[in-house]
Amino acid sequence: MPESTSLSPERAAAPAPAARHRVLGMVVISLGVSLIIVDATIVGVLLPRIVADLGLTTTDAEWVTSVYALVFAALLIPFGRAGDLFGRRRMFVLGTAVFAAASVAAALAGDGSALIGARALQGVGASMVLPATLSTLNTVFTGRDRAVAFGVWGSMISGMAALGPLAGGAIAAGGGWRWAFGVNLPLGSLLAAGALWLLPETRRPGAGSARREIDWAGGLLSVLGLGALVCGIIEGQTYGWWTPTRPFAIAGHDWPETALSPVPVVLALGCVLIAALVVVERSRAAAGRPVMLDLELFRIPNFRRGNLASALINVGELGLLFVLPLFLLGVHGTDPLQISLAILPLAVGAFLSGGYAGRLANKRGAHRVVQIGMVLEVAAVVALALTVSAATGGPQLAPWMLLYGVGLGLTSAQLTNVSLADVPPAQSGQASGTQSTARQVGAALGIAAIGTVFATSLGHAMTDRLADSALPPRERAAVAHDLRESAGTYGRELHAAPGMEAEARAADESLAAATRNAALTTAAILALGLGASLRLRPGGDLHRGESNR
């Protein structure tokens, strides 16, 4: 495989693996990413069986789902930096070991607290693995091979996010939710062994001296600030964005119903901590001291624009994956075929186009591939919005989900390539952690924003359609409220209730209207991402021949 003619000190120092080992190493990296991405989306489908088996409270169930994403997002930047200093292969192996051990703890959990703790530890392991995979690709692969490597990585990210719910459904059908976690032990062990055999160790030149002065203040502010932001976004729908939507207690004391929701307080705290991080990092950089987050990275145009586009793309993908299963479940019931036929084409399209994206990038440029992918995504979601009706099922959605998957595979595969192309290899860990954080924040925003549009539209649409119902006004309001609060699943109860045929049809129509609004909102957000991608330029490997700072 071809190498750059002028290498940075890091590339010159790193052993050049044989071509066969590099391909197999890329497989190990991609499978490692697959492992952590599937676990980010699989639990939502398994949750009903987990709740029944462990007797979880509503609060426990919410934290089982959200604590993984919260810890994952909060630790990406610090562990990306740690990979630069201590070695990226070492961080990948350690993260895989932590993730596998936490998975075993989750499989053996006997109560909600144990499962929540295990899920948090899984997030720690995942936050070690993801930036290590990205920074290793950015350091080891160059030239034409680089586009192919990032193509495989991106298709795994997109495709496995879609396959997670399907895998969860298959496991739930078998009744053994613990196997969804237990299987990670042998898989993680194989991946750790493969990484030790196939991946070269890379780290920042002069890392030994940098380790002697680690930016602990920056790390702490990064973890707390990002943790607060992601926590506020995740919990906004649960506790209310401004005023409380449900009773809850803090430290044993009831939160007054007339008081401000804690969500804006947590979000404001996150913003203050992030602002403090910027001040601290600028001060340390000006003094020539090591920093957790090098703000100079944001002076690189493609890195800055690529991070914005990554966040917006994840808003769209995770928002769509959140809404469509709810629509199909509410209208068609628990038939897994309907959901599979809608979501599986997305994964197929992402896998197929991700593999092709590398060759296309070598011909047209990675930035053009990103732009083509974004156009396909916007067109597919608009078409999906125009297709949805109360009679729509998985087969009618499948063509547009396939087109969306093709666009997503092209975009996700090469956007990371473009974003990191001009980043010095010595800062790959920092840059990879930052971009992965943008993805995770976008994912949390997507579920919150698109979910809010869906729920709000659902309540309004059902209220309008029940205006002429024979039910008394109080009961009409209760039906509309229950449909909204259940995210549409109450529609199945209406279908089963005798004498509620008109209300059941109204629920189906309301679900279709809410899904259309959510899809159009998704298309608008993706259009913003398309606008950001139009400002991307060809990655010129500007820093490959420079000395690292």
N, C-alpha and C positions, 0 to 999 in steps of 0.2 A: 504494500500500500504506500502511496507517495507521501513524503514528508515535506514540510516547509523547508525552504532553502536557508532561512535565517531563523534560528531558534532563540527563545528567551533562555536565561540561565536555568529556569526550572525545567524546560523541555530538554536542554542539553544534559542536565544532570540525571533526568529520569531514564531508566533503562527502556530501550525500544523493544516492546514485545513482538514476537513473531506474528505474521499476518493471521495465522490460524488462531493464535491465542487472543488476538485483539477481537476477532469476530466472536469467539466464545465468551470473552470478557464482556462484550456488549450484550450478549444473551443473559449473562448473570446479572448485569446492571438492570436490564429491562425487567427480568423476573423479580428482582428485588423491589422495583417500583410497583410492579403489579400486585405484589403481596400487600403493601401498605395502602394502596389505593382501594383495593377490594374491601379491606377492613374498614375503610372510611364510609362505605355505602351499604355494606351488607347487613349491618345491625338493624337498620330501620325495618327491614322485612322480617327479621327474626324476633323483633321486640315483643309481639304478642305472646309468643311461646315462652320467652324469657320471663315476662311479667307473670304469666300463669305458673311457671315452674318455681320461681323464687319468691312469689308474692310481693312484687315490687310495688311501692307507692307511685303515684303519678310523678312526684318530684324525682324519685330514684330513676324511673324510666327516662325522664328527660335528660338526666345527667349521664346515664349510660350512653345515650346517643351523642351528646354534645361535648363531653369532657375530652374525648379523643381529638376532635377538631380544635378545641381550645388549647390544649397542651401542644399539639402538633404545630399550630401556627405561631404560638408564643416563643418556641425554642428554635425555630429554623435559622434565624440569623446568628445566634450564639454558636450553634453547632456547625453552621457553615464556616464560621471563623475558626472554630476549633479544628476543623478538617484542614484548613490552610496551615495551621501551626503544628499539629501533631500527626498529620498524615490522613489522606482521604480514604485509602483502603482500610486503614485501621479504624476509622470512624464508621465505614460501611459494615465491617465485620462486627464491631462492638454494637452498633445499632441493631443489626440483624439478631444478635444474641439477646439483647434486651427485649426486642420485639417478640422473639420466640418464647422467652421465659415468661413474659407478661401474658402471652396467649395461653400458655399452660395454666397460669394462675386464673385467667378468665374462664377456661374450660372447667376448672375445679371449683369455681366460686360457689359458696353455699348461701350467700345472701347478697343483697343489693350493694352494701358497702364494699364488700370484697370485689364484686364485679366492677364497680366504679373505679376503685383503686387500680385494678388490673388494666382497665381501659386507659386510665391516665398514663400508666407506665408504657402501654403500647404507643401512646402518642409521643413519649420521650424517645423510644426506639425509632419510630417513623421519622421524627425530626432529625435524627442522626443520619438516616439512610438517604433521604431524598436529596439534600444538597450535596452529599458525597457522590451520588451518581452523576449529577449534573456537572459538578466541577471536574470529575474524572474524565467525562466525555470532552469537556472543554479543553482539558490539558493534553489528553492523549491523541485525540483525533484531529487531523488537519486536512486541508485541501478538499478533494472530492469525497473522501471518506467521512468527513465531518457532517456533511448534509445527510448522508445515509444514516449515520449513527443517531443524529438527533431525530431523524424521521422515525426510526424504530422506537426511540424513547418516547416521543410525542404520541405515537399511535397507541402505545401501551397506556399512557396516562389517560387518554380520552376513552379508549375502548374498555379498559377495565373499570372505569367509573360507571360505565353503562352496564357492564356485566355483573357488577356487585349485587344489585337487587335481584337479578335473575338467579345467581348462585344462591342468594339467601332464600329465594322462593323454593328452589329445589331442596335445600337442606330443611327448610321449615316443613315441606311436604313429607319428608322422611321422619320428622319429629325429633331429630337429634341436633339441636342448636349448638351443643357443646363441641361437636365435631368441627363446626365452622372456625373455632379457635384452636382446637387441639391439632388440626392438620398443619398448623403453622410451625410446629416443632420440627418434624422431619424436613419440611420445605426450607425452613430457616437454616437448619444444620447443613443441608446440601449447598445452599447459597453462600454461607460463610466459608465452607471448604473450597467452593469454586472461586470465590474472590481471592483467597489466600494463594491459590494456585495460578490463577489467570490474570489478575489485575496487578499492574505495577504500582508501587507506592509513590505517590506524588505529594509534595508539600511546598510551602513557600520557601524560597531561598533565604537563608538567614533566620529561619524559624526559631532556632535555638535561642538567639538573643532576644527575639520578640516575645518568647514564652516567659522570659524573666520579668516582663512588665505587662501582664495581661490587663485589659481594660475591664476590670470588674464592675465599675460604675456603669459603663455603657451596656454591659451584658445585663445587669439587673434592671436598668431602665428599659431596655429593649423587651425583656421578658414581661415585666409588669405592664408596660404601656400597650404592647400588642395583645397581651392576655386580656386586659381590660376592654380594649376595643372589640375584640372578637367575642368576648363574653357578652357585652352589651348588645351586639348585633344578633347573636344567637338567641338571647333571652328576651329580645324586644317583643316578639309575638306572644310570649308566655306571660310576661308581667305587665305589658303595656308600654308604649313608647313615651307617654307623658304622664298619664294617670293610671293607677293600678287597675288591671282588668280581672284580678282574682285575689283573694285573701292569701297572705303568707306571713311568715314570721322570720325575724332576724335575731339571732342570739336569744331565742326563747320569747321574744317580745313581738306581739302582733303589730304589723305595719298598718297605720291608719288608712282606711279606704279613701279618705279625702286628701291624703298627702300625695306628694310627688312620687311617681314610680321611681324605683332605684335605677332603672335603665339609663335615663339621661345623666344621672349622677355618675354612673360607671363609665359611660361614653366620654363625659367631660374629663373625668380623671385620666382616662386613656390618652386623650388629646394633650393634657397637661404633661403627662409623663413622656410622650413622644416629643413634645416641644423641648422638654428638659434634655432628652437624649441628643437632639440636634445641637443644643447649646454646649453640652459636655463634649461631644465629638468634635465640634469646631474648635473648641478650646484646646483639646489634646492634640489635634492635628496641627494647629498653629504652633504648639510647643514642640512639635516633632516627636510626639509620643505615639505608641501603637493605639489603634482605635478598634472598637467592635464593628462599627459601620463607617466605611470610608465614604463620606458624602461627595467626594470628587467623582465617584462612579456615576452620579446623576448628571455630571457634565457631559457624559458620553450620550449623544442624541439617541442612538438606537436602543441603548439600555433604558433610558428614561421613557421613551415612547413605548418600548416593548413591555415594560412593567405595567403601564397603564392599559395597554391592549390585553395583556394576560388577565388582569383583574376583570375587565369587562367581558372577556370571553367566558370566564368561569362563572360570572353572574348569569350569563345566558344558559350555559350548559346545566349547572346545578339547579337553577330555577325551573328549567324545562323538565328535568328528570324528577323534580319534586311534584310538579303539577300534573303531568300526564298520567301517572299511575293513580292519582286521586280521582281524576276524571273517569278513567276506565273502571276503577273499582266502584265508584258511585253509580255509574250507569249500567255496567255489565255484571257487577258482583265480583266474587272471588275467583272467577275463572282465570287461571294463570296464563292461558293461551292468549287472551286479549292483550295483556301487558307484555308478554314475550314478543308477540308479533309487532308491537309498537317500538319496543326498546332494543331488541336484538339487531334490527337493521342499522341502528345508530352505531353499535359496536362493530358490526361487520364493515360498514363504510369507513369507520375510523381506522381499523386495522389495515384494510386494503389500501386506502389512500396514503396512510402514514408510511407504508413501505415504498410506495411510488414517489412520495414527495421528495426524497433525497435525489433521485435521478432527475426529476423535474427542476429541482433547485439548481443542480449543476448546469442545466441548460438555460434556464430563464432567470436565475437568481432567487435566493431564498426569500427576499422581501416580496418578490412578485408572487411566489407561491402562497405566502401569507395573505396577500391581498385577494388572490383568486379564492382562497378558502373562505375568507370573510364574506365575499360577495355571495358564495353558495350558501353560507349559513343564513344570511339575512333573507335571501330568496326562499329558502326552505321553510323558515319559521313563518314568513308571511303567508306562504302557500298553505301551511298547516293551519294557521288561524282562519283562513278562508274556507278550509275543508271541514272544520269541526262543527258538528251539529249533534242533536240529541240521539241520532241514529248512528253516529260514527263509531266504528270499532277499530281494533288494532290493524286489520288489513287495509283500511282506508288511510290510516296514518303512516303505514310502513314505507311507501315511496318517498314521502317527504322526510321521514326520519333517516332513511338511507342517504338521501341527498345532504341532509344536515350532517350526518356522520362523515361523509366524504369531505365536506368543507371543514369540519372540525379536525379531522385527521391531518389535512394539509396545513391548517393554521397552527395547531398545537405542535406539530412536528418541527416546523421551520421558524416559528416565532422565537422559540428559545435559542435556536441557532443564531438568528439575526441579533437578538438582544445581547448575547454573550460574545459575539464575534470580535468585538473591539475591546473586550475586557482583558487586562493583563492576566496571564495564567496564575500569577501569584495571588491575585484577588478573586480567583474563581469561586472559592468557598463562600466568601462574603456576598459576591454577586448572585451566586446560585441560591443561597439562603434568602436573599432579598426578593428574588423573583418568585421563589416558591411561596414566600409569605404573601406576595401580591396575589398569587393564585388562591391561596387559602382564604384570605380576606374577601376576595371576589366570590368564592364559593359561599361563604357565610352571608355576604350581602345578597347573593342571588336568591338563596332560600328565604331570607327575610323580606326582600323587596318584592320578588315575584309572588311569594306566598301571601304577602299582605294584599297585593292587588287581587289575587285569586279569591281570598276570603272576603274582602270587602265587596267585590263584584258579585260574589255568590249570595251574600246577604241581601244586597239591593235588588238583584234580579229575582230572587225568590219572593221578596216582599211585593214587588210589582206584579208578579204572576199570580199571587194569592189574593189580589185585590177583589176579585169577583168570586172568591171561594165561598162555599156554604158554611165554612167554619166560622165560629164567633171570632171577633177581632183579637181577643186575647190568645186564642189557640193559634190563629194565623201567625201572630208575632212569635209565639213559642216555636212553631214549626220552622220559621225562617231563622230564628236564633239557633236552634239545634242543628240545622243544616250547615250553617256557617261555622259554629263551634266545632263540629265534627269534621270540618274540611270536606264535606260532601258525602261522607260515608253513611250519614243518617238517611240518605236517599234509599239505601237498600231496605231499611226498616219500613219506610213508607210503601215500598213495593210489596212487602210481605203483610202489611196491615190491611184487613178487610175494610172496604168502603173508602180507601184513600187513593184510589186510582188517579183522580185528577191531581192530587197533590204530588203523587209520584212522578207523573208526567211533567209537572211544573218543576220538580227537582232536577229531572234530566235536562230540561231546557235551560235551567239556571246554571247547572254545571257546565253545559256547553258554552253559554254566554261568558261565564267566568274564565273558562279556559281560553276562549278567543281573546279576551282582554289581557290575560296573562301572556299569551303568545305574542300579541302585538306590542306589549311592553318589552318583552324579551327582544323582539326584532328592533325596537328603538334603541335599546342598550347595545345590541350588537352593531347597529349602524354607527354608534359613537366609536366602538372599537374599530370599525372599518375606517372611519375618519382618522383615527390615530395611526392605523397601519399604512395609510396612504403617505404618511410622512417618513416612513422607514426608508432607509437607503441601503445599498449593497454593503454587507459587512466586509471590510477590507483587511481584517486582521492587523489593525493599525499598530498594535502593541507587541506583535509576535517577535520582533527583532529588538525590542527595547529592553533595557535592564529594568528589573522590577524594583519598585521603591520599597 
